[in-house]
Amino acid sequence: MVELKLVSQVSEKGQVVIPKPIRHLLNIRAKNEVTFSLIDGRVVLEKKKPGEILKEFFAAGKPKLKAPKHIDWDALYSSQFT
């Protein structure tokens, strides 16, 4: 695993700019969603994957509503998010 450390300042509103090299490497663009996790005192930022968005969509619906298993959602729609 390659470690890349870049510095960014926190604004008065608590906002932080994701440095351009990291946005480029993770292919993060405007309107993409990211997830923040706190792991052992470190903040971890991850780009949300298309499959996660679909799981959340179906989880928000009726309790018995599930994505069909015979469809590879990632293969069909991942190109729209990259």
SELO-31320 format. One record per atom (N, C-alpha, C): chain; y, x, z. Coordinates in pm, whole numbers. Each point is the difference from the previous one (the first is absolute). Layout:
<atom><chain>A</chain><py>Y</py><px>X</px><pz>Z</pz></atom>
...
This chain:
<atom><chain>A</chain><py>-118</py><px>84</px><pz>0</pz></atom>
<atom><chain>A</chain><py>118</py><px>-84</px><pz>0</pz></atom>
<atom><chain>A</chain><py>124</py><px>89</px><pz>0</pz></atom>
<atom><chain>A</chain><py>90</py><px>-27</px><pz>-91</pz></atom>
<atom><chain>A</chain><py>125</py><px>75</px><pz>-9</pz></atom>
<atom><chain>A</chain><py>102</py><px>-65</px><pz>90</pz></atom>
<atom><chain>A</chain><py>69</py><px>81</px><pz>77</pz></atom>
<atom><chain>A</chain><py>102</py><px>-54</px><pz>89</pz></atom>
<atom><chain>A</chain><py>137</py><px>25</px><pz>-60</pz></atom>
<atom><chain>A</chain><py>80</py><px>-104</px><pz>-8</pz></atom>
<atom><chain>A</chain><py>135</py><px>8</px><pz>-53</pz></atom>
<atom><chain>A</chain><py>94</py><px>-57</px><pz>106</pz></atom>
<atom><chain>A</chain><py>94</py><px>81</px><pz>45</pz></atom>
<atom><chain>A</chain><py>96</py><px>-47</px><pz>100</pz></atom>
<atom><chain>A</chain><py>140</py><px>8</px><pz>-58</pz></atom>
<atom><chain>A</chain><py>68</py><px>-113</px><pz>1</pz></atom>
<atom><chain>A</chain><py>138</py><px>-7</px><pz>-45</pz></atom>
<atom><chain>A</chain><py>81</py><px>-71</px><pz>108</pz></atom>
<atom><chain>A</chain><py>129</py><px>25</px><pz>4</pz></atom>
<atom><chain>A</chain><py>85</py><px>-55</px><pz>105</pz></atom>
<atom><chain>A</chain><py>89</py><px>-110</px><pz>-56</pz></atom>
<atom><chain>A</chain><py>17</py><px>-106</px><pz>77</pz></atom>
<atom><chain>A</chain><py>90</py><px>-109</px><pz>-33</pz></atom>
<atom><chain>A</chain><py>63</py><px>-48</px><pz>130</pz></atom>
<atom><chain>A</chain><py>123</py><px>-47</px><pz>-7</pz></atom>
<atom><chain>A</chain><py>69</py><px>-47</px><pz>121</pz></atom>
<atom><chain>A</chain><py>-13</py><px>-151</px><pz>15</pz></atom>
<atom><chain>A</chain><py>1</py><px>-45</px><pz>124</pz></atom>
<atom><chain>A</chain><py>-2</py><px>-143</px><pz>31</pz></atom>
<atom><chain>A</chain><py>145</py><px>-48</px><pz>6</pz></atom>
<atom><chain>A</chain><py>30</py><px>-109</px><pz>-71</pz></atom>
<atom><chain>A</chain><py>136</py><px>-54</px><pz>-1</pz></atom>
<atom><chain>A</chain><py>25</py><px>-77</px><pz>129</pz></atom>
<atom><chain>A</chain><py>124</py><px>-44</px><pz>18</pz></atom>
<atom><chain>A</chain><py>35</py><px>-79</px><pz>118</pz></atom>
<atom><chain>A</chain><py>-77</py><px>-132</px><pz>4</pz></atom>
<atom><chain>A</chain><py>-43</py><px>-49</px><pz>-115</pz></atom>
<atom><chain>A</chain><py>-77</py><px>-124</px><pz>-8</pz></atom>
<atom><chain>A</chain><py>-151</py><px>25</px><pz>13</pz></atom>
<atom><chain>A</chain><py>-40</py><px>124</px><pz>22</pz></atom>
<atom><chain>A</chain><py>-141</py><px>31</px><pz>15</pz></atom>
<atom><chain>A</chain><py>-71</py><px>20</px><pz>-132</pz></atom>
<atom><chain>A</chain><py>75</py><px>16</px><pz>-108</pz></atom>
<atom><chain>A</chain><py>-59</py><px>16</px><pz>-133</pz></atom>
<atom><chain>A</chain><py>-22</py><px>148</px><pz>-31</pz></atom>
<atom><chain>A</chain><py>-106</py><px>26</px><pz>-76</pz></atom>
<atom><chain>A</chain><py>-33</py><px>135</px><pz>-41</pz></atom>
<atom><chain>A</chain><py>-29</py><px>-2</px><pz>-150</pz></atom>
<atom><chain>A</chain><py>51</py><px>99</px><pz>-72</pz></atom>
<atom><chain>A</chain><py>-30</py><px>13</px><pz>-142</pz></atom>
<atom><chain>A</chain><py>-129</py><px>81</px><pz>-14</pz></atom>
<atom><chain>A</chain><py>-94</py><px>-54</px><pz>-78</pz></atom>
<atom><chain>A</chain><py>-123</py><px>75</px><pz>-28</pz></atom>
<atom><chain>A</chain><py>38</py><px>107</px><pz>-103</pz></atom>
<atom><chain>A</chain><py>-19</py><px>128</px><pz>31</pz></atom>
<atom><chain>A</chain><py>40</py><px>105</px><pz>-94</pz></atom>
<atom><chain>A</chain><py>-64</py><px>-18</px><pz>-138</pz></atom>
<atom><chain>A</chain><py>77</py><px>33</px><pz>-102</pz></atom>
<atom><chain>A</chain><py>-44</py><px>-22</px><pz>-139</pz></atom>
<atom><chain>A</chain><py>-135</py><px>64</px><pz>-33</pz></atom>
<atom><chain>A</chain><py>-29</py><px>123</px><pz>43</pz></atom>
<atom><chain>A</chain><py>-131</py><px>56</px><pz>-33</pz></atom>
<atom><chain>A</chain><py>-116</py><px>-83</px><pz>55</pz></atom>
<atom><chain>A</chain><py>18</py><px>-59</px><pz>119</pz></atom>
<atom><chain>A</chain><py>-106</py><px>-83</px><pz>59</pz></atom>
<atom><chain>A</chain><py>-9</py><px>-132</px><pz>-76</pz></atom>
<atom><chain>A</chain><py>115</py><px>-61</px><pz>-34</pz></atom>
<atom><chain>A</chain><py>-3</py><px>-123</px><pz>-80</pz></atom>
<atom><chain>A</chain><py>-70</py><px>24</px><pz>-133</pz></atom>
<atom><chain>A</chain><py>27</py><px>115</px><pz>-60</pz></atom>
<atom><chain>A</chain><py>-61</py><px>34</px><pz>-129</pz></atom>
<atom><chain>A</chain><py>-152</py><px>19</px><pz>14</pz></atom>
<atom><chain>A</chain><py>-42</py><px>74</px><pz>102</pz></atom>
<atom><chain>A</chain><py>-143</py><px>26</px><pz>19</pz></atom>
<atom><chain>A</chain><py>-79</py><px>-127</px><pz>30</pz></atom>
<atom><chain>A</chain><py>60</py><px>-93</px><pz>76</pz></atom>
<atom><chain>A</chain><py>-69</py><px>-124</px><pz>35</pz></atom>
<atom><chain>A</chain><py>33</py><px>-115</px><pz>-96</pz></atom>
<atom><chain>A</chain><py>83</py><px>30</px><pz>-100</pz></atom>
<atom><chain>A</chain><py>41</py><px>-100</px><pz>-99</pz></atom>
<atom><chain>A</chain><py>61</py><px>-123</px><pz>69</pz></atom>
<atom><chain>A</chain><py>90</py><px>25</px><pz>94</pz></atom>
<atom><chain>A</chain><py>70</py><px>-107</px><pz>72</pz></atom>
<atom><chain>A</chain><py>128</py><px>-30</px><pz>-76</pz></atom>
<atom><chain>A</chain><py>15</py><px>-127</px><pz>-37</pz></atom>
<atom><chain>A</chain><py>118</py><px>-43</px><pz>-74</pz></atom>
<atom><chain>A</chain><py>69</py><px>-114</px><pz>75</pz></atom>
<atom><chain>A</chain><py>116</py><px>-39</px><pz>-48</pz></atom>
<atom><chain>A</chain><py>73</py><px>-111</px><pz>60</pz></atom>
<atom><chain>A</chain><py>-89</py><px>-123</px><pz>4</pz></atom>
<atom><chain>A</chain><py>7</py><px>-74</px><pz>107</pz></atom>
<atom><chain>A</chain><py>-75</py><px>-125</px><pz>24</pz></atom>
<atom><chain>A</chain><py>-145</py><px>23</px><pz>40</pz></atom>
<atom><chain>A</chain><py>-52</py><px>125</px><pz>-5</pz></atom>
<atom><chain>A</chain><py>-135</py><px>26</px><pz>51</pz></atom>
<atom><chain>A</chain><py>2</py><px>-18</px><pz>151</pz></atom>
<atom><chain>A</chain><py>-112</py><px>-44</px><pz>55</pz></atom>
<atom><chain>A</chain><py>-11</py><px>-11</px><pz>144</pz></atom>
<atom><chain>A</chain><py>-72</py><px>123</px><pz>54</pz></atom>
<atom><chain>A</chain><py>43</py><px>42</px><pz>119</pz></atom>
<atom><chain>A</chain><py>-65</py><px>112</px><pz>68</pz></atom>
<atom><chain>A</chain><py>-39</py><px>-46</px><pz>140</pz></atom>
<atom><chain>A</chain><py>-94</py><px>70</px><pz>58</pz></atom>
<atom><chain>A</chain><py>-47</py><px>-31</px><pz>134</pz></atom>
<atom><chain>A</chain><py>33</py><px>118</px><pz>90</pz></atom>
<atom><chain>A</chain><py>51</py><px>-30</px><pz>120</pz></atom>
<atom><chain>A</chain><py>25</py><px>102</px><pz>100</pz></atom>
<atom><chain>A</chain><py>-105</py><px>-14</px><pz>110</pz></atom>
<atom><chain>A</chain><py>-64</py><px>111</px><pz>36</pz></atom>
<atom><chain>A</chain><py>-98</py><px>1</px><pz>108</pz></atom>
<atom><chain>A</chain><py>40</py><px>108</px><pz>101</pz></atom>
<atom><chain>A</chain><py>-30</py><px>-25</px><pz>125</pz></atom>
<atom><chain>A</chain><py>23</py><px>100</px><pz>104</pz></atom>
<atom><chain>A</chain><py>-136</py><px>53</px><pz>42</pz></atom>
<atom><chain>A</chain><py>-26</py><px>126</px><pz>-30</pz></atom>
<atom><chain>A</chain><py>-130</py><px>61</px><pz>28</pz></atom>
<atom><chain>A</chain><py>23</py><px>130</px><pz>77</pz></atom>
<atom><chain>A</chain><py>-48</py><px>3</px><pz>123</pz></atom>
<atom><chain>A</chain><py>14</py><px>119</px><pz>85</pz></atom>
<atom><chain>A</chain><py>143</py><px>53</px><pz>3</pz></atom>
<atom><chain>A</chain><py>97</py><px>-89</px><pz>17</pz></atom>
<atom><chain>A</chain><py>139</py><px>42</px><pz>12</pz></atom>
<atom><chain>A</chain><py>67</py><px>35</px><pz>-132</pz></atom>
<atom><chain>A</chain><py>-67</py><px>-23</px><pz>-113</pz></atom>
<atom><chain>A</chain><py>57</py><px>28</px><pz>-132</pz></atom>
<atom><chain>A</chain><py>17</py><px>-131</px><pz>-76</pz></atom>
<atom><chain>A</chain><py>106</py><px>-10</px><pz>-76</pz></atom>
<atom><chain>A</chain><py>20</py><px>-116</px><pz>-86</pz></atom>
<atom><chain>A</chain><py>-59</py><px>34</px><pz>-136</pz></atom>
<atom><chain>A</chain><py>-90</py><px>-85</px><pz>-46</pz></atom>
<atom><chain>A</chain><py>-66</py><px>20</px><pz>-129</pz></atom>
<atom><chain>A</chain><py>46</py><px>-111</px><pz>-94</pz></atom>
<atom><chain>A</chain><py>50</py><px>40</px><pz>-116</pz></atom>
<atom><chain>A</chain><py>45</py><px>-95</px><pz>-101</pz></atom>
<atom><chain>A</chain><py>-102</py><px>-1</px><pz>-114</pz></atom>
<atom><chain>A</chain><py>-43</py><px>-120</px><pz>-41</pz></atom>
<atom><chain>A</chain><py>-95</py><px>-14</px><pz>-109</pz></atom>
<atom><chain>A</chain><py>49</py><px>-105</px><pz>-96</pz></atom>
<atom><chain>A</chain><py>-21</py><px>24</px><pz>-128</pz></atom>
<atom><chain>A</chain><py>32</py><px>-101</px><pz>-100</pz></atom>
<atom><chain>A</chain><py>-108</py><px>-107</px><pz>6</pz></atom>
<atom><chain>A</chain><py>43</py><px>-125</px><pz>0</pz></atom>
<atom><chain>A</chain><py>-96</py><px>-110</px><pz>2</pz></atom>
<atom><chain>A</chain><py>-73</py><px>-4</px><pz>-133</pz></atom>
<atom><chain>A</chain><py>-130</py><px>-21</px><pz>7</pz></atom>
<atom><chain>A</chain><py>-82</py><px>-5</px><pz>-121</pz></atom>
<atom><chain>A</chain><py>-10</py><px>-145</px><pz>-47</pz></atom>
<atom><chain>A</chain><py>-17</py><px>-21</px><pz>-131</pz></atom>
<atom><chain>A</chain><py>-10</py><px>-137</px><pz>-54</pz></atom>
<atom><chain>A</chain><py>-106</py><px>-84</px><pz>69</pz></atom>
<atom><chain>A</chain><py>-115</py><px>56</px><pz>32</pz></atom>
<atom><chain>A</chain><py>-106</py><px>-74</px><pz>66</pz></atom>
<atom><chain>A</chain><py>42</py><px>-52</px><pz>137</pz></atom>
<atom><chain>A</chain><py>80</py><px>78</px><pz>72</pz></atom>
<atom><chain>A</chain><py>47</py><px>-42</px><pz>131</pz></atom>
<atom><chain>A</chain><py>93</py><px>-120</px><pz>-11</pz></atom>
<atom><chain>A</chain><py>84</py><px>-1</px><pz>-102</pz></atom>
<atom><chain>A</chain><py>93</py><px>-110</px><pz>-21</pz></atom>
<atom><chain>A</chain><py>-79</py><px>-129</px><pz>-26</pz></atom>
<atom><chain>A</chain><py>-105</py><px>8</px><pz>-82</pz></atom>
<atom><chain>A</chain><py>-82</py><px>-118</px><pz>-27</pz></atom>
<atom><chain>A</chain><py>-72</py><px>-49</px><pz>124</pz></atom>
<atom><chain>A</chain><py>-52</py><px>92</px><pz>81</pz></atom>
<atom><chain>A</chain><py>-69</py><px>-39</px><pz>124</pz></atom>
<atom><chain>A</chain><py>96</py><px>-74</px><pz>92</pz></atom>
<atom><chain>A</chain><py>124</py><px>48</px><pz>12</pz></atom>
<atom><chain>A</chain><py>98</py><px>-67</px><pz>84</pz></atom>
<atom><chain>A</chain><py>35</py><px>-138</px><pz>-55</pz></atom>
<atom><chain>A</chain><py>7</py><px>-11</px><pz>-133</pz></atom>
<atom><chain>A</chain><py>31</py><px>-128</px><pz>-62</pz></atom>
<atom><chain>A</chain><py>-108</py><px>-102</px><pz>34</pz></atom>
<atom><chain>A</chain><py>-126</py><px>38</px><pz>-16</pz></atom>
<atom><chain>A</chain><py>-109</py><px>-93</px><pz>28</pz></atom>
<atom><chain>A</chain><py>-13</py><px>-27</px><pz>150</pz></atom>
<atom><chain>A</chain><py>33</py><px>98</px><pz>83</pz></atom>
<atom><chain>A</chain><py>-6</py><px>-20</px><pz>145</pz></atom>
<atom><chain>A</chain><py>107</py><px>-99</px><pz>46</pz></atom>
<atom><chain>A</chain><py>113</py><px>-6</px><pz>-71</pz></atom>
<atom><chain>A</chain><py>108</py><px>-90</px><pz>37</pz></atom>
<atom><chain>A</chain><py>-30</py><px>-144</px><pz>-38</pz></atom>
<atom><chain>A</chain><py>-94</py><px>-20</px><pz>-90</pz></atom>
<atom><chain>A</chain><py>-35</py><px>-135</px><pz>-46</pz></atom>
<atom><chain>A</chain><py>-93</py><px>-69</px><pz>98</pz></atom>
<atom><chain>A</chain><py>-76</py><px>-94</px><pz>-50</pz></atom>
<atom><chain>A</chain><py>-94</py><px>-73</px><pz>82</pz></atom>
<atom><chain>A</chain><py>-104</py><px>97</px><pz>57</pz></atom>
<atom><chain>A</chain><py>-50</py><px>-27</px><pz>120</pz></atom>
<atom><chain>A</chain><py>-96</py><px>91</px><pz>63</pz></atom>
<atom><chain>A</chain><py>-125</py><px>28</px><pz>-84</pz></atom>
<atom><chain>A</chain><py>-44</py><px>-96</px><pz>-82</pz></atom>
<atom><chain>A</chain><py>-121</py><px>19</px><pz>-79</pz></atom>
<atom><chain>A</chain><py>28</py><px>58</px><pz>-139</pz></atom>
<atom><chain>A</chain><py>126</py><px>21</px><pz>-35</pz></atom>
<atom><chain>A</chain><py>37</py><px>50</px><pz>-131</pz></atom>
<atom><chain>A</chain><py>-24</py><px>151</px><pz>-7</pz></atom>
<atom><chain>A</chain><py>-82</py><px>44</px><pz>-96</pz></atom>
<atom><chain>A</chain><py>-29</py><px>142</px><pz>-15</pz></atom>
<atom><chain>A</chain><py>7</py><px>37</px><pz>-147</pz></atom>
<atom><chain>A</chain><py>28</py><px>127</px><pz>-25</pz></atom>
<atom><chain>A</chain><py>2</py><px>50</px><pz>-138</pz></atom>
<atom><chain>A</chain><py>-142</py><px>1</px><pz>-55</pz></atom>
<atom><chain>A</chain><py>-17</py><px>-41</px><pz>-126</pz></atom>
<atom><chain>A</chain><py>-134</py><px>6</px><pz>-60</pz></atom>
<atom><chain>A</chain><py>-51</py><px>144</px><pz>-2</pz></atom>
<atom><chain>A</chain><py>-123</py><px>21</px><pz>39</pz></atom>
<atom><chain>A</chain><py>-55</py><px>135</px><pz>8</pz></atom>
<atom><chain>A</chain><py>-39</py><px>58</px><pz>-135</pz></atom>
<atom><chain>A</chain><py>-24</py><px>-86</px><pz>-100</pz></atom>
<atom><chain>A</chain><py>-45</py><px>50</px><pz>-129</pz></atom>
<atom><chain>A</chain><py>114</py><px>54</px><pz>-87</pz></atom>
<atom><chain>A</chain><py>124</py><px>-7</px><pz>48</pz></atom>
<atom><chain>A</chain><py>113</py><px>50</px><pz>-77</pz></atom>
<atom><chain>A</chain><py>49</py><px>129</px><pz>64</pz></atom>
<atom><chain>A</chain><py>19</py><px>105</px><pz>-81</pz></atom>
<atom><chain>A</chain><py>53</py><px>127</px><pz>48</pz></atom>
<atom><chain>A</chain><py>153</py><px>-7</px><pz>-11</pz></atom>
<atom><chain>A</chain><py>64</py><px>-52</px><pz>106</pz></atom>
<atom><chain>A</chain><py>144</py><px>-22</px><pz>0</pz></atom>
<atom><chain>A</chain><py>77</py><px>131</px><pz>-20</pz></atom>
<atom><chain>A</chain><py>-47</py><px>108</px><pz>62</pz></atom>
<atom><chain>A</chain><py>70</py><px>128</px><pz>-14</pz></atom>
<atom><chain>A</chain><py>3</py><px>45</px><pz>-145</pz></atom>
<atom><chain>A</chain><py>-113</py><px>-12</px><pz>-70</pz></atom>
<atom><chain>A</chain><py>-5</py><px>42</px><pz>-140</pz></atom>
<atom><chain>A</chain><py>88</py><px>-88</px><pz>-88</pz></atom>
<atom><chain>A</chain><py>6</py><px>-129</px><pz>30</pz></atom>
<atom><chain>A</chain><py>78</py><px>-92</px><pz>-83</pz></atom>
<atom><chain>A</chain><py>150</py><px>15</px><pz>19</pz></atom>
<atom><chain>A</chain><py>44</py><px>22</px><pz>122</pz></atom>
<atom><chain>A</chain><py>143</py><px>-7</px><pz>28</pz></atom>
<atom><chain>A</chain><py>65</py><px>128</px><pz>51</pz></atom>
<atom><chain>A</chain><py>-75</py><px>106</px><pz>22</pz></atom>
<atom><chain>A</chain><py>61</py><px>121</px><pz>57</pz></atom>
<atom><chain>A</chain><py>103</py><px>60</px><pz>-93</pz></atom>
<atom><chain>A</chain><py>-15</py><px>-16</px><pz>-131</pz></atom>
<atom><chain>A</chain><py>97</py><px>58</px><pz>-94</pz></atom>
<atom><chain>A</chain><py>138</py><px>-63</px><pz>16</pz></atom>
<atom><chain>A</chain><py>7</py><px>-122</px><pz>54</pz></atom>
<atom><chain>A</chain><py>129</py><px>-65</px><pz>18</pz></atom>
<atom><chain>A</chain><py>78</py><px>59</px><pz>117</pz></atom>
<atom><chain>A</chain><py>-67</py><px>71</px><pz>89</pz></atom>
<atom><chain>A</chain><py>64</py><px>52</px><pz>120</pz></atom>
<atom><chain>A</chain><py>21</py><px>151</px><pz>-5</pz></atom>
<atom><chain>A</chain><py>-33</py><px>64</px><pz>-109</pz></atom>
<atom><chain>A</chain><py>17</py><px>145</px><pz>-7</pz></atom>
<atom><chain>A</chain><py>107</py><px>37</px><pz>-97</pz></atom>
